[in-house]
Amino acid sequence: MPEAGFSVNAATDLLIEARESTDTLLSDWAEHLQLEIGGRAGQALAYALKTPGKRVRAALVVGSYRAVGGTSIGIAGVAAAVETVHAYSLVHDDLPCMDDDDLRRGRPTTHRVFDVPTATRVGFMLVPVAARLLTVAARELGLSAETLGTMAADLFQAGGIEGMVGGQWLDLEAEGRTLALPELIEIHRGKTGALIRAACSLGGLAAGAAPLALSALTSYGEDVGLAFQIADDVLDATGTSEELGKPAGRDAELSKSTYVALLGVDGARAEAHRLAAAGVAHLERAGVAMDTLGALAGYIASRTS
C-alpha cells in the first residue's frame, strides 16, 4: 500500500508518464546509434537500450525535479540517462560470470540473443551513451557547465566502484555465506541504492534545489533505494517468473543472503515500509512537496512485480 495519506494514482500516473517518455527517447536513440555504430554491436546496443521496464528510477528523477519546482519537459532526458546506466548494469548482471540469467523483463537477455563478448562490450558502451543523453538534457534545461559536471559526477559515481559496481562485487563475494544485516545493507546501499539515490539528487540538481531540499531528496533516495531492494528480495522469494519477467528463486539458487532469509517475509515487508516512511519524513522536515514522492515510496515498498 502507498504511504498513508498519499494517492496511489499519483504514483501510477507518474510511472506511466516516465515510462512513456523514457521508452520513446531510448527507442529514438537506439535507432540512431544502431545506424551510427552499425553491425552486430549496433544491433546489440539497440536491443539493450530498448529493454522494457517499470522505469521507477526515471519516475524518481521526474518526481524529485517537480517536488522542488522544476517544470521543463527536458527532465525526461536526465531520466533516460539514469535508465541507461541501469540498463548497462542489467546487461552485465545477467552475464554467465555474474548472475547467469536467461530472461530479463520477459525477454531473452542480451548475451543470449547475441553472445557474451558482444554483451560485455555493449554494457560498457552504454556508459558514454548515458553521458551523451545527460549532456543533451542539460542543454535543453539550460543548465550551467558546473551543474552538468556535478550531475555527471553524481551519476557515474553511483554507477561505479563506489556504488553499483562495488556493491555488485561485494554481492558476488558474499555468495554462499550468511551475512549479518549490516553487511547486507552495505552491499545494497551500493548495488541497488546508489543509483536510486542519484536519481533523486539529479532531479533536485536539475531544478536548482536549495541545499536543504537537495539533502532531503538524497536522504529520501537512500531510504527508498534500500526499500526497493528489500521488496525485490520478497518478490524473488514469493513471486513467479511470469510475474517478475525473470527467473524467480535465483537468490536461493545462488545461496545469497537476503532480507527474507534474515528477517522472514513479513519482517522484510515491514522493514521496506519503515524505510519508505523514513524517506518521506526527510522530505517533510525540509518542506519538500511530498504527494507524488510519498506515493512512489509506498509503491516501491509494496510493489508486486
Secondary structure, 3 states (H helix, E strand, C coil): CCCCCCCHHHHHHHHHHHHHHHHHHHHHHHHHHHHHHCHHHHHHHHHHHCCCCCCHHHHHHHHHHHHCCCCCCCHHHHHHHHHHHHHHHHHHHCCCCCCCCCEECCEECHHHHCCHHHHHHHHHHHHHHHHHHHHHHHHHHCCCHHHHHHHHHHHHHHCCCCCHHHHHHHHHHCCCCCCCHHHHHHHHHHHCHHHHHHHHHHHHHHCCCCHHHHHHHHHHHHHHHHHHHHHHHHHHHHCCHHHHCCCCCHHHHCCCCCHHHHHHHHHHHHHHHHHHHHHHHHHHHHCCCCHHHHHHHHHHHHCCC
